[in-house]
Amino acid sequence: MILYSEQYEGACACGREHPLWTKMVVVEHGCLANFDKYMDEVGLSGKRAVIYDTNTYNLPTMIHVPADIEIVLKAEGLHSEKTMIESILPQLEGAEVLVTVGSGTLMDFARYNAHTMGIPFAAIPTLASSDGYTANICSVVIDGVKKSVPMEAPVLVVADLDIISGAPMWLNISGVADILSKHISLLDWKIAELVSGEYYCEKVAGMAREALDMMTACAEGIRRGEKPDFEAMTMAQMISGLTMQMLRNSRAASGAEHLIAHLVEMKPPRFENANGIHGECVGVGTLLCLENYQKLAKMTPKPLPFEPLSAEWISEKFADLAPGIIKENENDILATFSSKNITDNWDEICKMINALPAYEELLSLFLDIGAKTKLSELGIDEALKDEVLPISAAIRNRLTLVRMLRVLDFGSQV
């Protein structure tokens, strides 16, 4: 399957245009053998630097594409951290195009450095593990705080299913969970539009729903014991990633559920032993949000006046990471509209929540496909369950239903 991104470009009913950097996405068996042909087709030429880690370089099914500069990073301890990413810039000197071979972390290494150098890059995914391959958002740790920063998107993505299908299934299942999280991210976005007038694009939301529907069908197939549809699983992630390019942010793809993944990576006090790859964390976050949201839909809140997060609370929860969290929350989105907007629209919000799959149904699907479902599976004490969502909500100043709970009073109903 080859996707030409121009079909999504142009004027939109939302009043904005949605230009895309990614020109072509190839998801086929054996397609890496034709990598140079695809590079020519999208106009990528010049001195080429190819980035691997020790795991992706040594994959049995890997085809090493031609390179003028070849960099193989040590896989152990490799993560998306600003100084670590920038440390390879001297090795990239003179490169006119980057190619990265791997999954999320290596994509960030290329995305960030291509943006810094002002050159294009191409992506060769090795897992169907997340929707970041076609994104222009770099999730990077800066001064200990996880940030989502607009960077470069790949001009070309070549996903060889011979490689992806050979990966351990638990890694690809994490990608299934990452896309199933769109149940929450799309809900959070729609609620934000309803109560605050935040920009919303039905076309982009529709693409995210398309990816969600594709992945739901894949998950149901896996549950039935069918052979995994790696082509559809991978393409669902590519389509979801394109929504980030179209919006210039991750709004359609990332809501309250995603912030748990950031919490795991940042490891504030009491979360020091947290661990798990992105999709696993997001999957657990999706179930946690869904369970809480459906409980809230049975209650009726009263509005509370806005109060900023106190420096004392932030310092207690984040310790050395507090300065970055304080800065992130300086212009709190909750202060930009009346909390009465939430309570006035509560019936409509409840309808949206009740349109989602029941928590028990989604939990059953996760269990049946072997996805992680519990905080304890991420190294987080289950005793922290009630604190995980409000703490993680402070990491990003984005309007989600979890964040709105700070200005809602449920009284004795809770």
Secondary structure, 3 states (H helix, E strand, C coil): CEEEHHHHCCECCCCCECCCCCCEEEEECCHHHHHHHHHHHCCCCCCEEEEEEHHHHCCCCCCCCCCCEEEEECCCCCCCEHHHHHCCHHHHCCCCEEEEEECHHHHHHHHHHHHHHCCCEEEEECCCCCCCCCCCEEEEEECCEEEEEECCCCCEEEEEHHHHCCCCHHHHHHHHHHHHCHHHHHHHHHHHHHHHCCCCCHHHHHHHHHHHHHHHHHHHHHHCCCCCCHHHHHHHHHHHHHHHHHHCCCCCCCCHHHHHHHHHHHCCCCCCCCCCCHHHHHHHHHHHHHHHHHHHCCCCCEECCCCCCCHHHHHHHHHHHHHHHHHHCCCCHHHHCCCHHHHHCHHHHHHHHHCCCCHHHHHHHHHHHCCCCCHHHHCCCHHHHHHHHHHHHCCCCCCCHHHHHHHEECHHHC
